[in-house]
Amino acid sequence: MTNSKMEVLAPAGSPESLTAAVRAGADAVYLGGSSFSARASARNFDDNELKTAVEYCHARGVKVYLAVNTILLQNELQKALDFIRFVCTLPVDAILVQDTGLIWLLQKCAPELRLHASTQMSIHTPCGAAALEKAGLKRVVLSRELSLKEMTEIHAATPVELE
């Protein structure tokens, strides 16, 4: 990892939890929109709430990472791209993704967009993290089941940011 500064990252499943995270000192929050988020247990944000949330966070120096991390069906791709086009106007600081087809499409149509690999990708090996880094992803959210030793091995094998 090129930047060794620790980032305090908090989930924000509702406007109330987002406000609490920011007030508690989070450097960044991650949240889901009304579509394409694997954060099913969260209330999530409609488009107006998402716009307000990004404005609130950015006014306070807090980054916003948006989860667009479900596997997409062919007939959902255009709607997902339209949604991402909207959130780029806000703008969010990164998109958490799972679908490899969506990763490819976003790299073609929005190469400047910062992409993070969602934990739903179940990355648990140095090769997996390195492949995503080679594919242009800036951060990999590792599989939750990993031990500290396994995370250390992955960190030693690739320069990609890990979470």
C-alpha positions, 0 to 999 in steps of 0.5 A, spaced: 500 500 500 502 506 497 499 510 503 500 507 510 495 512 513 489 508 516 482 510 514 476 510 519 471 507 514 464 506 517 457 503 514 451 508 513 445 504 512 441 510 513 441 518 513 441 517 521 447 512 521 451 516 516 450 523 520 452 519 526 458 516 522 461 523 520 460 526 527 464 520 530 470 522 526 469 517 520 474 519 514 469 515 509 462 512 509 460 506 505 452 506 503 448 503 498 443 506 493 436 504 492 438 499 486 444 494 485 446 494 493 448 487 496 447 491 503 440 488 503 439 489 511 440 497 510 435 502 509 439 505 503 438 511 500 434 514 494 437 518 489 435 525 493 438 522 499 444 520 496 445 527 493 444 530 500 448 524 503 454 526 498 454 533 499 453 533 507 460 528 507 464 532 502 462 539 506 466 535 512 471 532 508 468 525 508 469 520 502 463 516 500 464 509 497 457 507 494 456 499 493 453 497 486 455 490 488 450 485 486 451 480 480 447 483 474 443 480 469 444 482 462 437 486 462 439 490 468 446 493 465 443 499 462 439 501 468 446 500 472 450 504 468 445 509 468 445 509 476 452 510 476 452 515 471 448 519 476 452 518 482 458 520 478 455 527 477 454 527 485 460 525 485 462 519 489 469 517 491 469 510 489 464 505 487 464 498 490 463 492 485 462 485 485 460 484 477 466 483 473 462 485 467 460 491 470 468 492 472 470 491 464 464 496 462 466 501 467 473 501 465 471 502 458 466 508 459 469 511 465 476 510 466 477 515 471 472 512 476 475 509 482 473 502 483 473 498 489 472 490 489 467 488 494 467 483 499 462 479 495 468 477 490 470 473 496 478 475 494 482 470 499 488 469 495 494 473 493 493 472 486 486 474 486 488 481 489 493 481 484 489 480 478 484 485 481 490 490 482 492 489 475 485 490 472 485 497 475 481 496 481 484 501 487 482 497 493 480 490 495 475 488 500 478 482 502 474 476 504 471 476 511 474 469 513 481 471 512 486 470 518 491 476 520 496 471 517 493 470 510 491 478 510 499 479 511 501 475 506 496 478 501 499 485 503 506 483 502 504 480 495 501 486 492 501 494 492 493 494 492 490 497 497 486 492 502 480 493 507 
